Amino acid sequence: MSTRFRVTDVPGDRPLVEKRGDPAAIAREAAALRALAGRPWLPELVDAGPGWMVSTRLPGAPRAIAAVTPAEATRLGAVLREVHESRRGRTGGLWSWDAPAASLEEYGRARARDTAAMLAGRDEAGLVRAALALPPPGAGGGEPFRLLHGDLVEANVVWGPGGPGIVDWEFSRMGDPAEDLAYLIELNGLGDAVAAAVVAGYAHEGMAGRIAAWRPLVAADAGAWYLTEGMVREGLALLRRAQALAGAAP
C-alpha cells in the first residue's frame, strides 16, 4: 500500500478500516468498490467522502505471491479474469492523460511515453529503450478495454479462508488486462510455474503472448517509478530486468 494513505481500524462490531489520503485516488478506489460490489474477494464499501472512505477488512493477510501453490495461483488468475470482465469500454488510460486512448495500440504508445518521461535525462533512459516496444493489440472487438486493478503487488493481495482477495484500488483504471497480469508477474518476481498457473486460471486464449509483450515495458515503468520515489536499489533491479526481457524478446 502506498504511504500516501493513512489506514486505521474503526471500532465496532464489524472489522472496518478507514482510509484517508489523496481525494482523487480515494474517489477512484471507492468507484471501483462500487462497480465490483458483492464479490467475495472484495472489501465492501461502507461510506466515503472527499479524501476518505470506510470499508470492511478482508479476512487473511498478504503473502509472497511467488511462493503460493499452483492451485492458489490458478484461483488468483480466475479472480483477476472476473475483475477484468466486470467492466468493458471503448477507451482507456490513466487519469493524468490529456485524453483517453481509443485503441490498445494507442494505449501502449501512451504507456511507453509515460515511462520515457520518467527516465528522461537519466543514464538509464537508453538502457530500456528496447523495452518500450508497442504491445500487440488483443481481442475485444469494439470494447477492448477492461477494468484494471493497476497495482497488483504482494501487499494488495490478501489470502484468507476463501482464497485470494484484492484490496487497495486507488490505481484502478480502464486499460489492457495483459498489462495488469504482466505487472503482477514482474513486481512480485513470479517464477515460470506460478506465472503459468495464473495464466491458466485466467483462461483466455492468447493472453500468455500479450503478457510477454507487456513485461519489458512494465518492468521499465515500475523501475522508473521506484527511482523517482528514491528507491534506487529496487528501481535499478527492475530496469535490469527490463533490459533482460527486452533482450530476450524475438
C-alpha positions as CSV (number, residue, x, y, z in Angstrom):
1,M,0.0,0.0,0.0
2,S,1.2,3.5,-0.8
3,T,2.5,5.6,2.1
4,R,0.4,8.4,0.7
5,F,-2.6,7.0,2.7
6,R,-3.3,6.5,6.4
7,V,-5.4,3.4,7.3
8,T,-6.9,2.9,10.7
9,D,-9.2,0.4,12.3
10,V,-12.8,1.6,13.0
11,P,-14.2,0.4,16.4
12,G,-17.4,-1.6,16.3
13,D,-19.0,-4.9,15.8
14,R,-17.6,-5.4,12.2
15,P,-14.0,-5.4,11.1
16,L,-13.9,-2.0,9.4
17,V,-11.0,0.2,8.2
18,E,-10.9,3.9,7.4
19,K,-8.6,5.2,4.7
20,R,-7.6,8.8,4.2
21,G,-5.4,10.4,1.6
22,D,-5.4,11.9,-1.9
23,P,-9.0,12.7,-2.7
24,A,-8.7,11.7,-6.4
25,A,-7.2,8.4,-5.5
26,I,-9.8,7.7,-2.8
27,A,-12.5,8.5,-5.3
28,R,-11.1,6.0,-7.8
29,E,-10.9,3.3,-5.2
30,A,-14.5,4.0,-4.0
31,A,-15.7,3.9,-7.6
32,A,-14.0,0.5,-8.2
33,L,-15.6,-1.0,-5.0
34,R,-19.0,0.2,-6.1
35,A,-18.6,-1.2,-9.6
36,L,-17.5,-4.6,-8.2
37,A,-19.8,-4.7,-5.2
38,G,-20.9,-8.1,-4.0
39,R,-17.8,-10.1,-5.0
40,P,-16.5,-12.3,-2.2
41,W,-12.9,-11.3,-2.9
42,L,-13.5,-7.6,-2.5
43,P,-13.9,-5.3,0.6
44,E,-17.4,-3.8,0.9
45,L,-17.6,0.0,0.7
46,V,-19.4,1.3,3.7
47,D,-19.1,5.0,3.3
48,A,-17.0,7.6,1.5
49,G,-16.4,11.3,1.2
50,P,-13.7,13.7,-0.2
51,G,-10.3,12.2,0.8
52,W,-11.7,9.4,3.0
53,M,-13.6,6.1,2.8
54,V,-14.6,3.3,5.2
55,S,-14.7,-0.4,4.0
56,T,-14.7,-3.8,5.5
57,R,-11.5,-5.6,6.3
58,L,-11.0,-8.8,4.3
59,P,-10.0,-11.8,6.5
60,G,-6.5,-13.1,6.0
61,A,-3.1,-11.4,5.2
62,P,-0.8,-10.8,2.3
63,R,1.8,-13.5,1.4
64,A,4.6,-13.8,-1.1
65,I,2.8,-14.5,-4.3
66,A,5.9,-16.1,-5.8
67,A,5.6,-18.8,-3.1
68,V,1.8,-19.7,-3.5
69,T,0.8,-23.2,-4.6
70,P,-0.2,-23.8,-8.2
71,A,-3.8,-24.2,-7.1
72,E,-3.7,-20.8,-5.3
73,A,-2.1,-19.2,-8.3
74,T,-4.8,-20.6,-10.6
75,R,-7.5,-19.2,-8.3
76,L,-5.8,-15.8,-8.4
77,G,-5.9,-15.9,-12.2
78,A,-9.6,-16.7,-12.1
79,V,-10.3,-13.8,-9.8
80,L,-8.4,-11.4,-12.0
81,R,-10.4,-12.6,-15.0
82,E,-13.5,-11.7,-13.0
83,V,-12.1,-8.2,-12.3
84,H,-11.2,-7.5,-15.9
85,E,-14.5,-8.8,-17.3
86,S,-16.6,-6.8,-14.8
87,R,-16.4,-3.6,-17.0
88,R,-15.6,-3.1,-20.6
89,G,-15.1,0.1,-22.5
90,R,-14.1,1.7,-25.9
91,T,-11.5,3.9,-24.3
92,G,-9.0,3.7,-21.5
93,G,-6.0,5.3,-19.9
94,L,-4.6,7.0,-16.8
95,W,-6.2,9.9,-15.1
96,S,-3.1,12.1,-15.9
97,W,-3.5,11.8,-19.6
98,D,-5.0,14.7,-21.6
99,A,-7.4,12.3,-23.4
100,P,-8.2,8.6,-23.2
101,A,-6.8,6.1,-25.7
102,A,-9.2,4.8,-28.3
103,S,-7.3,1.6,-29.1
104,L,-4.9,-0.8,-27.4
105,E,-2.2,0.3,-29.7
106,E,-2.6,3.9,-28.7
107,Y,-2.8,2.9,-25.1
108,G,0.5,1.0,-25.4
109,R,2.2,4.0,-27.0
110,A,1.0,6.3,-24.3
111,R,2.2,4.0,-21.5
112,A,5.6,3.9,-23.3
113,R,5.7,7.7,-23.3
114,D,4.9,7.7,-19.5
115,T,7.9,5.5,-18.9
116,A,10.2,7.5,-21.2
117,A,9.2,10.7,-19.5
118,M,10.1,9.4,-16.0
119,L,13.5,8.3,-17.3
120,A,14.3,11.4,-19.3
121,G,17.7,12.8,-18.6
122,R,18.9,9.7,-16.7
123,D,21.6,7.3,-17.7
124,E,19.1,4.5,-17.6
125,A,16.9,6.0,-20.4
126,G,18.9,4.3,-23.1
127,L,19.0,1.1,-21.2
128,V,15.3,0.4,-21.5
129,R,14.7,1.9,-25.0
130,A,14.2,-1.5,-26.4
131,A,11.6,-2.3,-23.8
132,L,9.3,0.4,-25.0
133,A,8.1,-1.7,-27.9
134,L,4.3,-1.4,-28.5
135,P,2.4,-4.4,-27.1
136,P,0.2,-6.1,-29.7
137,P,-3.5,-5.4,-29.7
138,G,-5.7,-8.1,-28.1
139,A,-9.1,-9.4,-28.8
140,G,-12.1,-7.3,-27.7
141,G,-13.9,-6.0,-30.7
142,G,-15.4,-2.6,-30.2
143,E,-14.7,-2.6,-26.4
144,P,-11.1,-3.8,-26.0
145,F,-10.6,-2.0,-22.6
146,R,-11.2,-3.7,-19.2
147,L,-11.2,-2.6,-15.6
148,L,-7.6,-3.0,-14.2
149,H,-6.6,-3.0,-10.5
150,G,-3.4,-1.2,-11.5
151,D,-1.2,-2.1,-8.5
152,L,-1.1,-5.9,-8.1
153,V,1.8,-6.0,-5.6
154,E,2.0,-8.6,-2.8
155,A,0.6,-6.2,-0.2
156,N,-2.6,-5.8,-2.2
157,V,-3.5,-9.5,-2.4
158,V,-5.0,-10.8,0.8
159,W,-5.1,-14.6,1.3
160,G,-8.0,-15.8,3.5
161,P,-10.0,-18.9,4.1
162,G,-11.9,-18.4,0.8
163,G,-8.8,-17.8,-1.3
164,P,-7.3,-14.5,-2.6
165,G,-8.9,-11.1,-2.1
166,I,-7.9,-7.9,-3.7
167,V,-7.6,-4.6,-1.8
168,D,-6.3,-1.0,-2.4
169,W,-7.9,0.0,-5.7
170,E,-6.6,3.6,-5.9
171,F,-4.7,3.0,-9.2
172,S,-7.7,1.3,-10.9
173,R,-8.4,2.4,-14.5
174,M,-9.6,1.1,-17.8
175,G,-6.8,-0.5,-19.8
176,D,-5.3,-3.6,-21.3
177,P,-5.7,-6.6,-18.9
178,A,-2.4,-8.1,-20.2
179,E,-0.7,-5.1,-18.6
180,D,-2.3,-5.9,-15.2
181,L,-1.1,-9.5,-15.4
182,A,2.4,-8.5,-16.5
183,Y,2.6,-6.2,-13.6
184,L,1.6,-9.0,-11.2
185,I,4.4,-11.2,-12.6
186,E,7.2,-8.7,-12.7
187,L,6.6,-6.8,-9.5
188,N,6.2,-10.0,-7.5
189,G,9.0,-11.8,-9.2
190,L,6.9,-14.8,-10.2
191,G,8.7,-17.9,-11.4
192,D,7.6,-19.6,-14.6
193,A,5.5,-22.2,-12.9
194,V,3.5,-19.7,-10.7
195,A,3.1,-17.3,-13.7
196,A,1.8,-20.2,-15.9
197,A,-0.7,-21.2,-13.2
198,V,-2.0,-17.6,-13.0
199,V,-2.4,-17.6,-16.8
200,A,-4.1,-21.0,-16.8
201,G,-6.6,-19.8,-14.2
202,Y,-7.2,-16.7,-16.2
203,A,-8.2,-19.0,-19.1
204,H,-8.1,-16.6,-22.0
205,E,-6.7,-17.8,-25.3
206,G,-3.7,-15.8,-26.5
207,M,-3.2,-14.0,-23.1
208,A,0.2,-15.5,-22.5
209,G,1.7,-13.8,-25.6
210,R,0.1,-10.5,-24.8
211,I,1.5,-10.6,-21.3
212,A,5.0,-11.4,-22.6
213,A,4.8,-8.4,-24.8
214,W,4.0,-6.1,-21.9
215,R,6.6,-7.4,-19.4
216,P,9.6,-5.4,-20.5
217,L,7.7,-2.2,-20.5
218,V,6.0,-2.9,-17.2
219,A,9.4,-3.7,-15.6
220,A,10.9,-0.5,-17.0
221,D,7.9,1.6,-15.9
222,A,7.9,0.3,-12.4
223,G,11.7,0.7,-12.2
224,A,11.4,4.3,-13.3
225,W,8.7,4.9,-10.7
226,Y,10.9,3.5,-7.9
227,L,13.8,5.7,-9.0
228,T,11.5,8.8,-8.8
229,E,10.5,7.7,-5.3
230,G,14.1,7.4,-4.2
231,M,14.1,3.6,-4.0
232,V,17.2,3.2,-6.1
233,R,18.0,-0.4,-5.4
234,E,14.5,-1.6,-6.3
235,G,14.4,0.7,-9.3
236,L,17.7,-0.4,-10.8
237,A,16.8,-4.1,-10.3
238,L,13.7,-3.6,-12.3
239,L,15.5,-1.7,-15.0
240,R,18.0,-4.6,-15.3
241,R,15.0,-6.9,-15.5
242,A,13.5,-4.8,-18.3
243,Q,16.8,-4.9,-20.2
244,A,17.0,-8.7,-19.9
245,L,13.4,-9.2,-21.0
246,A,13.8,-6.8,-24.0
247,G,17.0,-8.6,-25.0
248,A,15.2,-12.0,-24.8
249,A,12.3,-10.8,-26.9
250,P,12.2,-12.0,-30.5
